[in-house]
Amino acid sequence: MRASFRVRLVIIFTVAFSMASLAGASSTGFHVPTVTLAHAISAPCPTVGSAGSCSNYWIPAGPEMDTLLGTIFTDETAEFVNIQSASPSIDLTDWPLSSSLLSTFTTNPKGY
């Protein structure tokens, strides 16, 4: 029984390899995708902490932070007042811009 298993296995592999080596119409445009290897470039730490350790929070997966502050606005007025302030705590809004505020945002030299 063991010998017949080995013979079957050899036959299966022989057929598989012989089929793979056949040139046919379906294999003319066949290209195996490749992945290019990436190489890291070491960069100096621009900000060094007090203990001599690097305080530039960056890991290979992306930026890292110690805390996240989330500001929750109850209405669009509070959100637009915040983004127009001297030091806004948000970068963008989730409310559509009204036509009355359009000129305020398009003519501002700060770019908000």
C-alpha positions as CSV (number, residue, x, y, z in Angstrom):
1,M,0.0,0.0,0.0
2,R,2.8,2.4,0.8
3,A,4.5,1.6,-2.5
4,S,1.4,2.4,-4.5
5,F,1.0,5.7,-2.6
6,R,4.6,6.7,-3.6
7,V,4.0,5.7,-7.2
8,R,0.8,7.8,-7.3
9,L,2.6,10.7,-5.8
10,V,5.4,10.5,-8.4
11,I,2.9,10.3,-11.2
12,I,1.0,13.3,-9.9
13,F,4.1,15.4,-9.6
14,T,5.4,14.3,-13.1
15,V,2.1,15.2,-14.7
16,A,1.9,18.6,-12.8
17,F,5.5,19.6,-13.9
18,S,5.0,18.4,-17.5
19,M,1.8,20.5,-17.7
20,A,3.6,23.5,-16.3
21,S,6.3,23.3,-18.9
22,L,3.9,23.2,-21.9
23,A,3.8,26.5,-23.9
24,G,0.3,27.4,-24.8
25,A,-1.9,30.3,-25.9
26,S,-3.0,31.0,-22.4
27,S,0.5,31.4,-21.0
28,T,1.8,33.9,-23.6
29,G,0.6,37.0,-21.8
30,F,1.0,35.6,-18.3
31,H,3.2,37.7,-16.0
32,V,3.8,36.9,-12.3
33,P,3.6,40.0,-10.2
34,T,6.7,40.9,-8.2
35,V,7.1,43.0,-5.1
36,T,10.1,45.3,-5.0
37,L,12.1,45.3,-1.8
38,A,12.1,48.5,0.3
39,H,15.1,49.8,2.0
40,A,15.1,52.0,5.0
41,I,17.2,55.2,5.1
42,S,18.2,56.2,8.6
43,A,17.5,59.8,9.4
44,P,18.9,61.8,12.2
45,C,16.7,62.6,15.1
46,P,15.8,66.4,14.8
47,T,14.5,66.7,18.3
48,V,16.4,65.1,21.2
49,G,14.7,64.8,24.6
50,S,16.2,65.7,27.9
51,A,17.4,62.1,28.6
52,G,19.2,62.0,25.2
53,S,16.5,59.9,23.6
54,C,14.8,60.8,20.4
55,S,11.5,62.5,20.9
56,N,10.5,62.3,17.2
57,Y,7.5,59.9,17.5
58,W,7.6,57.9,14.3
59,I,7.3,54.2,13.9
60,P,7.3,52.2,10.6
61,A,3.5,51.9,10.7
62,G,3.1,55.7,10.7
63,P,3.0,58.6,13.1
64,E,2.6,57.9,16.8
65,M,1.3,60.2,19.6
66,D,0.9,60.0,23.3
67,T,-2.5,61.7,23.5
68,L,-5.4,62.5,21.3
69,L,-7.6,65.4,22.0
70,G,-11.0,65.3,20.3
71,T,-13.2,68.3,20.2
72,I,-16.9,67.6,19.9
73,F,-19.1,70.4,18.6
74,T,-22.8,70.5,19.1
75,D,-23.6,72.7,16.0
76,E,-22.0,74.1,12.9
77,T,-21.7,77.7,14.3
78,A,-19.4,76.6,17.1
79,E,-17.3,74.6,14.7
80,F,-16.9,77.5,12.2
81,V,-16.1,80.0,15.1
82,N,-13.4,77.6,16.2
83,I,-11.8,77.2,12.8
84,Q,-11.8,80.9,12.2
85,S,-10.1,81.7,15.6
86,A,-6.5,82.7,16.0
87,S,-5.4,79.2,17.1
88,P,-8.0,76.7,15.9
89,S,-8.2,73.2,17.4
90,I,-9.5,71.6,14.2
91,D,-8.2,71.3,10.7
92,L,-11.4,70.7,8.8
93,T,-15.1,70.6,9.5
94,D,-17.8,68.1,8.9
95,W,-20.5,70.6,8.2
96,P,-21.1,71.9,4.7
97,L,-19.9,75.5,4.1
98,S,-22.8,78.0,3.9
99,S,-22.9,80.5,1.1
100,S,-22.7,83.4,3.6
101,L,-19.3,82.1,4.9
102,L,-17.9,81.3,1.5
103,S,-16.3,84.7,1.0
104,T,-14.8,84.6,4.5
105,F,-12.9,81.4,3.8
106,T,-11.8,82.2,0.2
107,T,-10.4,85.7,0.8
108,N,-8.6,84.9,4.1
109,P,-4.8,85.2,3.8
110,K,-4.3,82.5,6.5
111,G,-5.9,79.9,4.2
112,Y,-8.5,78.6,6.5
